[in-house]
Amino acid sequence: MKQVVFIIQILILLAADSLFAQERISLEQFILEARSQNLTLKASASSTRAEQENAYGIRISPPQVGLIRMQMDSGSRSGFTVSQSIPFPTKISSDHAARKAMASAREEELQAREMEVTAVAKYIYFQLWEAGERLRLLNEKSKIIENHIKLARAASRSDSFLKIHVIKAENDLDLLKNNLIEAEQNVREKQIAAAEFLNQPPSTYRPMATEFPPSNIPDLKSIGEPHQLEEKRFELASMKSRESEAKSQWLPDFNIQYKEMEKSEVSPRYTEVMVGASIPFAFFWQPKAESSKATARRQAEQYLFEKEKLRIEAEKSTYMERAISLKKQLDQFTDELLPRAEKRKKIVNNLAPRDMETLQDQRETLEAFPELKLKALEVREQYEKAIMELEKFR
């Protein structure tokens, strides 16, 4: 019976490990999954399809058909009427142009969302890798302090000052364990954020990122006019068409009616064609108000377009300057600081510390390497964020 219980416990543990297994995923796979599964992108695609369907064809009221039955002393007569209301042609064309421009705006919005999702996916992937790398470096630092404590204990048997040094190192190690707990929690939070972004179950989806080189700074010439600005441009064009449609309210609408009555014993067959036109200037305040309102809305949209254009140019310039500055700092870490710290680390590893001073020098030298890498991670996080903001405007 005990053996059966033991086997069941093993199977439960294996199932739990399988359920919460961390899946290693490449940057390319992560971006592809984001573009296919992200809910924001799906919603934008549905909105675009809806606007494209709305832009199809022209908008005219359907014809009306009526039946006539006349009762007279001499008998009865039957007939029918067909009527059609036709707006002035400029109203029809302006309405169609406005809907087409809005459909184009939604298409640009969809492309902008695709660029944004791709850029954000890359940044989320970096954060996932950065959290794991930070945890690894803190563990490396923890091992350095543990080895330092072992060496200090061996030399502290006859030295009271070294005993104090050991106690301080043990306290540093305990503080570092709190940082490790925080780093582990940070890894899990980044996994949950990735799951939410990819429309995956946060409780079980635990991706692991692989290291990838720093992103390249995009060329400003290659960015050109971003889709976000083109979206606003088409929205402005739609508003201009609506303004034209509103100004056409001064022009008449037409109504064509055909009427036919059958022949009776005392009356011949009867047909009638009537063409009518509305008189919009009879109540002049209505078309005047619609025209003024549309003009005001178009002006507001024009101001918003100019504001958006300035905002995009300002953000592009800001993030470009930031990215260039941070790239120089990253190169300084890669080409100068880290190689020099690694060289010092190799030299110290070949030396045997003999007293408290040399022990402390060894610890500081060994700790300097992971600490520099942690600082380089902070700089790269800012750099990748700046690149993300730039790549949104492609």
N, C-alpha and C positions, 0 to 999 in steps of 0.2 A: 504493500500500500504506500509506504514511504517513497519507494522508487517511482511509482506512478505520479505522486504529487511533485516529486523533484523534476520529472520529465515535463510535466505541465508547466511548472514555473519557468523552466528553460525555454519552452516554446513561447510563453507569454513575453519573456524578455526579448527573444529573437523577433517576435512580431512587432514589439514596441520599437526596437532598433530599426526595423524595416519601415515602419510607419513614419518615423521622424528622421529618416536618413537624409543627410545633406547631399544635395545633388550639385555636382560641379557643372557650371554652364559657361560657355564662352561669351565674349562680348557680342559677337555677330548673332549668336542664337538668342541672346537676351533682347537685342534690338528687333530682330525679326518677330519674336513672340510679342513684344510690346506693340508693334505696328499691326499685328493681327488680333490681339486680345484686349487692347486698351479700350475701356468703355467710353472715355471722352471722344476718342477717334471714331468709334462706332456711332455715337450719337451725332457727331458732326457729319458723318457720311449719310445718315438717314435724313438729317435736315437738308443736306444738299440735294438728295434725290427728291424730296418733297418740293423744294423750290424749283427744281428743273421741271417737274410735272406741272407746277403752277404757271410756268412761263409758256406752256404749250398753247398755241392757238390764240384767237382773239376773243374778246368778251362782248357778246351781243345778247340782249334779252331774247328768249325763245319766242317764236310766233304764237299768236293766240287764235283759236278756232271757236266759233260760236254757232249754235243752231237756232233757227227762227221758226216759230210756228204762229201763224196769224189766223184768228177766228173772225169771220165776217158774216153778215146776214146772207150774203150770196154764196157762202162756202168758206173753205179754209185754204191757206197757202203755206207752203214750207220753203225754207231756204237756209242759207248758211253765210257766215262772214269769216274772212281770214284777214288778220292784221299783223303788221310787223313794225316794231319800233327800231329805228336806226339812229344811233348817236352820230354827231358830226364826225367826219373822218379823222380829224386831228385828235379827238378824244380817244378813238379806238387805237390809233397808232401810238399815242403817248402812253396809254395804259400798257400796251404790249411791250414797248421799249422799257418801261419801268420794271415790269416783271422779268424781262430778259436780263436787265442789268443786275437785279437782285439775285437771280440765279447764278450769274457770273461771280457776284460777290461771295455767295456761299461756296462756289467752287474754289475761289481763292482762299477762303477761310479754311476749307478742308485741307488744302495744300499747306497752309500755314500751320494747322494742327499737326499734320504729319511731320513737318520739320521740328516742331516743338516737342512732339512725343519722342522723336529720334534723339534730339539733344538731351532731353530730360532722362531718357532711358540710359544713355551713356553716362550721365552724371550719377544716377542712382546706382548703376553698376560699379562705378568708381567708389562711391561711398561704401558699397558692400565689401569691395576688396580692401578699402582703407580701414574699415573697422576690424577685419580679420588680421590685417598687417599690424595694426596698432596692438592688438591682443598678443600677437606673436612677439613683437618687440618688448612689450612689458614682461612677458614670460622670460625672454632672454635676459632682461635686466634683473628679474627675480633670481635667476640661476647665478648671475654674477655675484649678487649680494650673498646668496647662500654659500657659494664657494669661498667668498671673502670671510664669512663668519667661521667656517671650518678652519681656515688658515689662522685666523685671529685667536680662536679658542686654543689651538695647539701651541701658540706662543704666549698665551696669557696666564699660564699656570704660575709663573714667577713674576708677573708684571701686573700691578694693580691698575695702571693706566690703560693697559690693553684690555683688562676686564671691563672698564668703563666704555672703551671703544666697542667692544663686542655688544654690550647692552644697547648702545646707540644704533649699531648696525641692525640688531634684531628689531628695534623699534622702527627703523626705516623699512625693513622687510614687511612688517605688519601693515604699515601705511600703504606700501605698494600692493599688498593683497586687496585692500579696498579698491585701489585703482583697477586691479584685475577683474574684480567683481563688476565694477562699472563698465569695463571694456566688454565683458561677456554679455552684459545686458544691452550694450550698444550694438553688438553684432546681431542680437536677436531683433532689436528694433529695426535695424536696416533690412533684415530678412522680411519682416512684416511689411515694411514700406514697399519692398520689391514685389511681394505677393499682391498687395493692393493695386499696385500699378499694372501688374500683368493679369489682373482679374483671376487670381489663384486663391485657394483657401489659406488664410494666414496661419491657421493652427498647425498645418502639416507641411506647407511649402517652405523649405529651408535651402535656398540656393547658396552655392559657394562660388565666388568670383575668382578668376585667375588674373595674374598681374599682366598689365599691358602698358606699352610705352606712353609717355605724356602726349597729349593731343597736339596736333599742329595748329598754329595760329592761322585762321582763314584769311585769305587775301580780301581786302575791302572791295577790290574791283570785281571779285567773283561773287560778292554778296548782291550788289546791284539794288534794284528796287525789290524789297521783300514782299512776300505775299500779304503780310499784314497791311501794308500800305496800299497794295492793289485792291484788297478787299474794301478799304475805305473809299478808294477812288470809284469803284463800281457802285457803292452805296450812294455816293454823291451824284453819280450819273443817274441813278434811279430816282433820287429826289428831284433832280432837274426835270426829268420826264414827268414826274408828278406835278411839278410846278406848271409845266406846259399844259398838262391835262386840266389843271384848275383854272388857268387863264382861258381855256377853251369853253369854260362854263358860260361865257358871254355869247357863244355861238349856239344856234338852235339845234334841237334834235328833230328828226323827221318821223312821221308815222304814215304808213301806207296801209290802206284798208280796201279789201275787195268784198263786195256784197252781191249775192245772187238769190233771186226769188223765182220759184217755179211758176209756170203758166197755170192760170185757173180758167174757169168758164167765162169769167167776165174781164179778166186782166191778162195781158200778154206776159211772156217771160221777161224778167227784169234783172239787169246787172248794173252795178255801180262801182266805180273806182274813186277813192278819195285819198288825197295827199295832204297831210297836215304838217305844221311846223310849230315848235314851241316858241314862246316869246320870253326868253330869259331876262331881258332888260326890263320887263314889266315890274318885277320885284328885284330891282337892281342891287339892293343891299346883300342879297344872298350870294350871287356870283362874285361880288366885290369882296365879301368876307372870305370866301373860299380861296380866291386868288391871293389875297393878302396873307392868309394863314400859310398857304403853300410856299410863298416867297420867304416868309420868316423861317419856316422849317428848313428850306434849302440853304438859307444863310447860316443857320445854326450848324447844319451838316458841313458847310464849307469851312467854318471856323474849327470844327472838330477834326476835319481832314488836315488842316494846316497844323493844328496842335499835335496830331498823331505823327505827322511828318517830322516835326521838330523833335518830338520825344524819341522817335526811332534813331534819328541822326545823332542826338545827344547820347543815347545809350550805346550806339555803335562806337562812337568816339571814346566814351568813358571805358567801356570794357576792352577796347583794343589797346588803349594805353595801359590799362591794368594788366592785361595779359602779357604785353611786352615786358613790363617791369617784373612781373612774377616769373616769367621765363628766364630772365637774367639771374634772378635769385636761385631758381632751380639749377641752372647751369653752374652757379657758384658752389652749390652743395655737391653736385655730381662730379665736377672737375677738380675742385680744390679741397673743400672741407672734409668730405667723406673719405677720399683716398688718403689724406693726411692722417685722419683719425684711425683708419684701418692700419696704416703703417705703424703708428704708435702702439696700437693694440698688439701687433705681431712682435714688436720689440719687447713689450712688457711681459708677454707670455713666455718669453725665453729667460726671464730674470726670476730669481728666487728672493722674495721679500724677507728681510731679516728683523725689522723693527716696526713700530707703529707707523712711523712716517712713510716708510717704503710700502707698507700694507695699504695705507690710505692713497698713496700715489697710484698703486696698481688698481685699486678699486675705481678711482676717478677716471683713470685712463680707459679701463674696460667699459665703464658705464657711459663714457662720452660718445662711443660709437652708436649704440641704440638711441641715446638721447638726440643725437644729431639727425638720425633717421626719422625720429618722431617729429622733429622740427621741420624736416624736409617734407614730411607728409602733410603738415599743416599748410605749408606754402603751396604744395601741389593741389590741395583741396580748394584753395582760393583760385588757383590757376584754372583748374577744370571747371569751376563754377563760372568763371569769366568766359571760357571757351563755350560753355553751354549757352550762355546768353547771346553770344555772337552767332552761334550756329542756328539759333531760332530764326534769324533774319535771312537765311539763305533762300 
